Amino acid sequence: MDKAKRVADDLRKCADILHGLADLLTEDADASTAKPEKPAETLAEKTEAQPAKETPVTLEAVRAVAAKIARAGGTEQVKALIEQHGADKLSAVPPAEYGALLKELEGIGDGT
């Protein structure tokens, strides 16, 4: 019986080992089918992903640049740009046009 007991103990050890291997294989299979975790975004990536919010151009900002250009002798150029935007005076320019007008003004003068 002593030999039979040793064989039974060896079989139990083998069964424990096989059971442990089966658990490891199951864990590996679960891990390979699971969705991989997305790496955390860096601050730079978050910043690039979000478009910068533009502050709306105000009439005062356009007026300041136009006045500097006019004082430097560019009155006729300023008037021409205002007319191109469908107005006879700066205050009559539609607010939606302020950004484009400001860029054009900065293109003809220093604007600072």
Buried (B, 14 or more C-beta within 10 A) or exposed (E): EEEEEEEEEEEEEEEEEEEEEEEEEEEEEEEEEEEEEEEEEEEEEEEEEEEEEEEEBEEEBBBBBBEBBBEEEBEEBBBEBBEEBEBEEBEEBEEEBBBBBBEBBEEBBEBE
